[in-house]
Amino acid sequence: MKILSVFKNRCPNCEKGRIFQKESEFVNISIPKMNNTCPSCKFKFMKETGFFYGAMYVSYALTVAEGFIWFILGYFILGLSLMTNFLIITSLAFLLSKFNFKISRTIWIYIFYKQP
């Protein structure tokens, strides 16, 4: 199932290999490192130089959607003030930045994947 493979950051070709290298189990705030090719099927993830610039737009869309959902939930349902919502949304954007980075690159790879 492709959607599950996207959320697991798996190769679009074989759906087994990891797109990102395994990280340490301790708190790690560094940018995740990508594999150049799939460890299982040797599928090349980066098509050309600058390929992942478009993934920034996907990441931006994810961040805006997460913020909008929280704003609706926090302001209209929970009745939180605008300042409280702003602080929560800012914290949420920071805490989810690593997830958004990985998932946006994975989505970008899947968008341009052509099955053999």
C-alpha positions as CSV (number, residue, x, y, z in Angstrom):
1,M,0.0,0.0,0.0
2,K,1.6,3.2,-1.2
3,I,0.3,5.6,1.5
4,L,1.7,3.3,4.3
5,S,5.0,3.2,2.5
6,V,5.1,7.0,2.3
7,F,4.6,7.3,6.1
8,K,7.2,4.7,6.7
9,N,9.7,6.5,4.4
10,R,10.2,3.5,2.2
11,C,11.5,3.2,-1.4
12,P,8.8,3.8,-4.1
13,N,10.2,1.0,-6.2
14,C,10.4,-1.9,-3.8
15,E,8.6,-0.5,-0.7
16,K,11.2,-2.3,1.5
17,G,14.3,-0.1,1.6
18,R,14.6,3.0,3.8
19,I,14.9,6.4,2.1
20,F,16.6,7.9,5.2
21,Q,19.5,6.4,7.2
22,K,18.6,5.0,10.6
23,E,19.0,7.6,13.3
24,S,20.3,7.2,16.9
25,E,17.8,6.3,19.5
26,F,18.6,9.4,21.6
27,V,17.3,12.9,21.0
28,N,18.7,14.0,17.7
29,I,18.0,17.4,16.3
30,S,20.1,17.2,13.2
31,I,18.8,17.1,9.7
32,P,18.0,13.5,8.7
33,K,20.5,11.9,6.3
34,M,19.2,10.4,3.1
35,N,20.5,7.3,1.4
36,N,21.6,8.0,-2.2
37,T,20.1,4.7,-3.4
38,C,17.7,2.2,-1.9
39,P,19.6,-0.4,0.2
40,S,17.3,-3.2,-1.2
41,C,16.8,-2.5,-5.0
42,K,19.4,0.3,-5.6
43,F,16.8,2.7,-6.9
44,K,18.3,6.2,-7.1
45,F,16.4,8.7,-5.0
46,M,17.8,12.0,-6.2
47,K,17.1,12.4,-9.9
48,E,19.2,15.6,-10.5
49,T,20.9,18.4,-8.6
50,G,18.2,20.5,-6.9
51,F,15.6,17.8,-7.2
52,F,14.3,18.3,-3.6
53,Y,13.8,22.1,-3.9
54,G,10.1,21.3,-4.7
55,A,9.8,19.3,-1.5
56,M,10.0,22.6,0.4
57,Y,6.6,23.5,-1.0
58,V,5.2,20.2,0.1
59,S,6.7,20.8,3.6
60,Y,5.2,24.3,3.6
61,A,1.8,23.0,2.7
62,L,2.0,20.4,5.5
63,T,3.0,23.0,8.1
64,V,0.2,25.3,7.0
65,A,-2.3,22.5,7.2
66,E,-1.1,21.4,10.6
67,G,-1.3,25.0,11.9
68,F,-4.7,25.6,10.4
69,I,-6.1,22.4,11.9
70,W,-4.7,23.3,15.3
71,F,-6.1,26.9,15.0
72,I,-9.6,25.6,14.3
73,L,-9.4,23.1,17.1
74,G,-7.8,25.4,19.6
75,Y,-9.7,28.6,18.9
76,F,-13.2,27.4,18.0
77,I,-13.5,24.1,19.9
78,L,-11.2,24.6,22.9
79,G,-11.7,28.4,23.2
80,L,-8.0,29.3,23.5
81,S,-6.9,32.9,23.0
82,L,-5.1,34.0,19.9
83,M,-1.8,34.4,21.7
84,T,-2.0,30.9,23.2
85,N,-2.9,29.5,19.8
86,F,0.1,31.3,18.2
87,L,2.5,29.9,20.8
88,I,1.1,26.4,20.4
89,I,1.2,26.6,16.5
90,T,4.8,27.9,16.7
91,S,5.8,25.1,19.0
92,L,4.0,22.6,16.9
93,A,5.8,23.7,13.7
94,F,9.1,23.4,15.5
95,L,8.4,19.9,17.0
96,L,7.0,18.5,13.7
97,S,9.8,20.0,11.5
98,K,11.8,16.8,11.3
99,F,8.7,14.8,10.5
100,N,7.6,17.3,7.8
101,F,11.2,17.3,6.3
102,K,11.2,13.5,5.9
103,I,7.6,13.1,4.8
104,S,7.8,16.0,2.3
105,R,10.9,14.5,0.6
106,T,9.2,11.1,0.5
107,I,6.1,12.5,-1.0
108,W,8.2,14.4,-3.6
109,I,10.0,11.2,-4.6
110,Y,6.6,9.4,-4.9
111,I,5.2,12.2,-7.1
112,F,8.0,11.8,-9.6
113,Y,8.3,8.0,-9.4
114,K,7.6,6.2,-12.7
115,Q,7.0,2.5,-12.5
116,P,9.2,0.4,-14.7
